Amino acid sequence: MGSAAIQGRLWGARARDWACYVEQVSLPLFGAVLDAARVTSGTRLLDAGCGAGLLALLASLRGAQVAALDAAPGLLAIVRQRLPGAEVREGDLESLPFADASFDAVTAVNSLFYAADMAAAMRELARVTRPGGRVVVTAWGPPERCEFLTAVMPGLGPLMPPPPPGAPPPHPGALSEPGALAAVLTAAGLRVVGEGEVACPFVFASAETSWRGNASAGINQAAIAHSGEDAVRAVYADADRAHTRPDGSVRYENVFLWAAGERP
Ligand SMILES: C[S@@+](CC[C@H](N)C(=O)[O-])C[C@H]1O[C@@H](n2cnc3c(N)ncnc32)[C@H](O)[C@@H]1O
């Protein structure tokens, strides 16, 4: 296995909190991705790095035939509850357990940059897509347009464990440079057919739900394991304080990027 064993443990630890408090902030992005992937009735879709399965659920409401893959068993248990009829697989983006050309469309929302070997993962997404089918991948926008990253990463960085020898640390800001997403699609042999950006404000009802949601993300679980929950919580308390609105809710403005590639 590539990075899936580590990532699966991290992302599965507090899966319910991810599904309750965080996943829905990406709803605007999920809609744009499904449109870019041309998901409609009968589309055979794979959502790779599916998390708790909200995009897969939306695709099934469009009438798609959905498969979902993730490294985290805790998240996949939620996907199975939400989508009893879907093919739900535990696996690794870097070696997908599907035959060549199995899908009309493949999506990977904010999962590709967690793969230790992003190029290998991208080749796998392309391999399982049929000729003429689409792969849509996403990334955080530029840091200066993502309040969440600029508020949290400077404090979080020093609390993270050192990356494995020879590997760059997984960073949510990877692939946010102009042209980076299109370049990974092209390198995997896909023809870029669309690119766009979507505003996805992160809104939490309170600082408490912000913490519960954010603590469930794999990157924060890694920091908690390395530096302790109190230290990580303090980073979020500072960031949330600066982004708390008069009604007590917490809001960060962010932009996410997507790019669509077609398999020749
Ligand atoms: C930021 S979450 C995004 C989840 C979902 N796509 C969403 O937008 O809500 C990243 C997801 O990628 C998964 N992931 C990370 N590395 C992976 C790998 N190597 N193979 C499979 N899944 C992986 C994690 O378990 C997690 O569910």
The ligand as an SDF file (V2000), in Angstrom:
LIG
                    3D

 27 29  0  0  0  0  0  0  0  0999 V2000
   -9.9980   16.1910    2.6640 C   0  0  0  0  0  0  0  0  0  0  0  0
  -10.7300   14.5970    2.7140 S   0  0  0  0  0  0  0  0  0  0  0  0
  -11.8650   14.7480    1.3470 C   0  0  0  0  0  0  0  0  0  0  0  0
  -12.9960   13.7720    1.4320 C   0  0  0  0  0  0  0  0  0  0  0  0
  -14.1130   14.0130    0.4210 C   0  0  0  0  0  0  0  0  0  0  0  0
  -13.6300   13.9020   -0.9260 N   0  0  0  0  0  0  0  0  0  0  0  0
  -14.7520   15.3540    0.6720 C   0  0  0  0  0  0  0  0  0  0  0  0
  -14.5180   16.2750   -0.1310 O   0  0  0  0  0  0  0  0  0  0  0  0
  -15.4740   15.4880    1.6700 O   0  0  0  0  0  0  0  0  0  0  0  0
   -9.4370   13.5580    2.0240 C   0  0  0  0  0  0  0  0  0  0  0  0
   -9.8640   12.1100    1.8750 C   0  0  0  0  0  0  0  0  0  0  0  0
   -8.8740   11.4110    1.1200 O   0  0  0  0  0  0  0  0  0  0  0  0
   -8.6890   10.1330    1.6920 C   0  0  0  0  0  0  0  0  0  0  0  0
   -7.3360    9.6710    1.3310 N   0  0  0  0  0  0  0  0  0  0  0  0
   -6.1560   10.2590    1.6420 C   0  0  0  0  0  0  0  0  0  0  0  0
   -5.1270    9.5620    1.1210 N   0  0  0  0  0  0  0  0  0  0  0  0
   -5.6770    8.4930    0.4730 C   0  0  0  0  0  0  0  0  0  0  0  0
   -5.1390    7.4090   -0.2680 C   0  0  0  0  0  0  0  0  0  0  0  0
   -3.8340    7.2680   -0.4620 N   0  0  0  0  0  0  0  0  0  0  0  0
   -6.0020    6.5110   -0.8090 N   0  0  0  0  0  0  0  0  0  0  0  0
   -7.3470    6.6330   -0.6270 C   0  0  0  0  0  0  0  0  0  0  0  0
   -7.9120    7.6620    0.0660 N   0  0  0  0  0  0  0  0  0  0  0  0
   -7.0880    8.5720    0.6050 C   0  0  0  0  0  0  0  0  0  0  0  0
   -8.8810   10.3550    3.1800 C   0  0  0  0  0  0  0  0  0  0  0  0
   -9.1590    9.1540    3.8810 O   0  0  0  0  0  0  0  0  0  0  0  0
  -10.0220   11.3680    3.1950 C   0  0  0  0  0  0  0  0  0  0  0  0
  -11.2850   10.7350    3.2280 O   0  0  0  0  0  0  0  0  0  0  0  0
  1  2  1  0
  2  3  1  0
  2 10  1  0
  3  4  1  0
  4  5  1  0
  5  6  1  0
  5  7  1  0
  7  8  2  0
  7  9  1  0
 10 11  1  0
 11 12  1  0
 11 26  1  0
 12 13  1  0
 13 14  1  0
 13 24  1  0
 14 15  1  0
 14 23  1  0
 15 16  2  0
 16 17  1  0
 17 18  1  0
 17 23  2  0
 18 19  1  0
 18 20  2  0
 20 21  1  0
 21 22  2  0
 22 23  1  0
 24 25  1  0
 24 26  1  0
 26 27  1  0
M  CHG  2   2   1   9  -1
M  END
$$$$
